[in-house]
């Protein structure tokens, strides 16, 4: 008897739930309320009701926008028994499952002001009055070829959303986090996130699309919205990751995300055996994000840099200095192609293994007085300068190399894609090597007790070549010889005058 009564009650409750929560009229009413809230057409393919474990309305294939920018395969709104009698869903638990959100959105998912509950509803309509819990299951944020899938557990109290658990998965990135939106309507709050690994290519593309105001309707909406809409602060740590195919580790930063821009400051990361400390800022209001990178690098291993750049063994040593670069684009390829700016850097305690500067200079002026030095590259204590980067080419007007055997000053350029180099410099041999040089070399190319000759460096970083600029060397030799003869002539005159007196 009891079992039969429970079955009858259950059937009656189910039929009542279907009548109140899952009729075509109710589906249309929910569409109308959501359309008013988002300011965009909302379509629901079908609605059904369930009574276990809680009374709930299940919505299938919900879309927002025209064309649809948001598609949710399943939306469940769980409520209490009160909804069957008052037609008001209060303290609801909302679950969004298996969905896709295309970025950038032409509208806001959380508008600054929502219509008041029941303001335009009839007495027989169904009203969603309040939501207590929100969960996401397999919701994808899609920006071009990049996709970030979210799972989230959160609780809602008024306009505050406390996020107890957040996981995000891209093709290479994995993120876990928690935090709170202090204002859901304005999308303001703070999150703490751990990423392992972190692919910055993916995150820049997603972040640029998330904050973009590129579409005309989004710009109109941003102008109409209160100032400060969308402000997220995300403290992020990543023990390992990559950018443009280059691996890094121990990244820590605080991301500040607002409408039309985001920044990573301070930003610290270990890369190529050294480190970078600085800041990255992005303006995403235009068609393509504009990036600004400023900071300092210390202790980067040039052997590792040369290896990944396709010129292994071209240069060794440790790189340090300052960087101030700008670029445009949301992919690593675009960023590398459009990067421009200035770098003040130097490499210390290194070697140019394939550049035999000394032997080339000494032998260029004939057989030296002793055995010619054997080819062994060029070791240096410092190699650096101030470089300008544009169109994939590094150029410098103050190249300087210092070593035990020679010093070099000049200007030159390096093409980053191919490693092609083109430089002209004055090479000054040490006094020790000057003393070992051939007589003609000392006579015609000596200045202040050191041999100084103009040289041309060409080829590539992995296969450089050096030659003496014969024309420039000839002019210098002639100038030196004329000065020597003039000095001898004047010296002779003074001796004659002194003897005749």
C-alpha positions, 0 to 999 in steps of 0.5 A, spaced: 500 500 500 505 504 502 509 503 495 503 504 491 502 510 494 509 513 493 508 511 486 502 515 485 505 521 489 511 520 485 507 520 478 503 526 480 509 530 482 512 528 475 506 530 471 506 537 475 513 538 474 512 537 467 506 541 467 509 547 470 516 547 468 517 543 461 511 545 457 512 549 451 509 555 454 514 555 460 520 554 454 518 560 451 517 564 457 524 562 459 527 564 452 523 571 453 527 572 460 534 570 458 533 574 451 531 580 455 537 579 460 542 578 455 539 583 450 540 577 445 535 572 442 535 566 446 533 559 443 531 553 447 530 547 442 526 543 448 525 543 455 523 537 460 522 536 467 525 531 472 524 530 480 530 526 482 535 528 486 531 534 486 526 537 482 529 540 475 528 543 468 532 540 463 533 545 457 536 542 451 541 545 445 540 552 448 543 558 443 545 565 445 546 570 439 544 571 432 548 567 429 549 563 435 555 565 439 554 561 445 551 554 444 550 549 450 548 542 449 545 541 456 542 546 462 539 544 468 536 548 473 534 544 479 530 548 484 525 546 490 518 543 491 516 551 492 517 552 484 511 547 483 506 552 487 509 559 486 512 558 479 518 561 482 525 558 481 529 560 488 535 558 490 536 554 484 542 550 482 544 551 475 549 546 471 551 548 464 554 542 460 557 540 454 558 547 451 561 552 446 563 560 447 566 563 441 570 569 443 570 575 442 563 575 444 559 581 441 555 582 447 556 581 455 554 574 458 553 578 465 550 585 463 551 590 468 544 591 470 539 585 469 531 586 469 528 585 475 525 579 477 517 578 475 517 586 472 514 584 466 511 577 467 504 575 468 501 571 474 501 565 470 509 565 468 515 562 471 520 566 474 527 565 475 528 569 482 535 567 484 541 562 483 545 559 489 550 554 485 553 554 478 557 549 475 560 548 468 562 541 465 566 541 459 565 548 456 569 551 451 572 558 450 574 558 443 578 563 439 580 562 432 584 555 432 585 555 440 580 552 445 580 552 452 575 547 456 572 549 463 570 546 469 567 550 475 564 549 481 561 556 485 556 559 489 552 565 488 550 570 494 547 576 491 552 579 486 558 575 489 560 569 485 565 564 490 569 559 485 571 553 489 574 549 484 576 551 477 580 547 471 582 549 464 584 545 459 587 547 452 591 543 447 597 543 451 595 548 457 593 545 464 590 550 469 587 549 476 585 555 480 580 558 485 578 565 487 572 570 487 568 575 483 566 580 488 561 583 482 558 578 477 555 583 473 561 587 472 566 581 472 570 583 477 574 579 482 581 575 483 583 568 482 589 564 484 591 559 478 597 554 478 598 552 470 602 545 469 604 546 463 603 553 461 603 554 453 603 562 452 601 562 445 594 559 447 593 563 453 595 570 449 590 568 443 585 566 449 586 572 453 586 577 447 579 574 444 576 575 451 578 582 452 577 584 445 572 590 443 573 589 436 566 588 434 562 594 433 556 592 437 561 590 443 564 597 442 557 600 443 556 596 449 562 598 452 561 605 451 554 604 454 556 600 460 559 603 467 566 604 467 570 598 470 566 593 467 571 587 467 576 587 471 580 580 473 586 580 477 589 573 476 596 571 480 599 565 476 605 560 477 607 555 472 613 550 473 614 549 466 611 551 459 613 554 452 612 560 448 613 560 440 616 553 441 621 555 446 621 552 453 621 556 460 620 554 467 618 557 474 614 563 471 610 567 476 606 573 474 600 577 476 595 578 470 591 584 470 585 583 465 580 589 463 576 590 457 580 592 451 587 590 455 591 586 459 598 586 463 602 581 466 606 585 471 611 583 475 613 577 470 619 573 472 621 567 468 627 562 467 629 561 460 635 558 456 639 557 463 638 564 465 632 569 467 627 575 465 624 580 469 619 585 467 612 586 464 608 584 458 602 589 456 597 588 451 592 592 448 586 588 445 582 594 443 584 593 435 583 588 430 590 585 432 593 585 439 599 590 440 604 587 445 609 591 449 615 587 453 620 591 457 625 588 462 632 585 463 635 578 462 641 575 465 645 569 465 642 566 458 646 561 455 648 563 448 649 555 446 642 554 448 639 560 444 644 558 438 641 551 438 634 553 438 635 558 433 638 553 428 646 556 428 649 551 433 656 553 436 655 560 433 656 563 439 658 561 446 657 565 453 652 568 457 647 574 455 645 580 459 642 586 458 635 590 457 629 589 452 624 594 450 620 591 444 613 592 441 609 587 437 602 585 434 598 579 433 595 573 437 600 568 435 607 566 436 609 567 429 605 574 428 609 576 434 616 574 432 615 577 425 612 584 427 617 585 433 621 591 433 624 595 439 631 596 442 636 591 446 642 593 450 645 587 451 652 584 452 655 577 452 660 575 457 666 570 457 664 567 450 667 565 444 666 565 436 668 558 435 668 559 427 671 566 426 678 566 426 679 573 426 687 574 428 690 569 423 686 572 417 688 579 419 695 577 420 696 573 414 693 579 410 699 583 410 704 577 408 708 572 412 709 574 419 715 575 423 714 568 427 710 562 425 702 564 424 697 563 429 693 557 428 686 557 427 682 557 433 676 562 433 675 568 437 675 568 445 672 574 448 671 577 455 665 581 452 661 582 446 655 587 445 652 593 443 645 597 442 641 593 437 635 596 434 630 590 431 625 591 425 623 586 420 626 581 423 633 584 423 638 586 428 642 592 427 647 596 431 652 602 430 656 601 436 658 593 436 664 592 441 668 586 442 674 586 447 678 580 448 686 578 450 688 578 443 684 584 440 679 589 440 673 590 435 669 596 434 664 597 428 657 596 426 653 590 423 646 587 422 644 579 423 638 576 420 634 572 425 631 568 421 637 565 417 642 568 421 646 572 416 651 577 418 654 583 415 659 587 419 664 592 418 669 593 424 676 596 426 680 590 429 685 592 434 691 587 435 693 587 442 700 590 443 703 583 444 700 580 437 702 587 434 710 585 436 709 578 433 706 581 426 710 582 420 714 588 419 709 591 413 703 590 418 706 594 423 709 599 419 703 600 415 697 599 420 700 601 427 696 606 431 698 608 438 703 602 438 697 597 436 695 594 429 689 597 427 686 594 420 678 595 417 675 588 417 669 585 413 665 580 416 659 576 412 656 569 412 652 566 417 653 565 425 654 558 424 659 559 418 662 566 418 667 569 414 672 575 415 676 579 410 681 585 411 678 591 407 684 592 402 681 599 400 680 601 406 687 598 409 691 601 403 688 608 405 690 607 412 697 605 410 698 611 405 696 616 411 700 612 416 706 612 411 705 619 409 705 621 417 711 617 418 715 620 412 713 627 414 715 626 421 722 623 419 723 629 414 721 634 419 725 631 424 731 631 419 730 639 418 730 640 426 737 636 426 740 640 421 738 647 424 740 645 430 747 643 427 748 649 423 746 653 429 
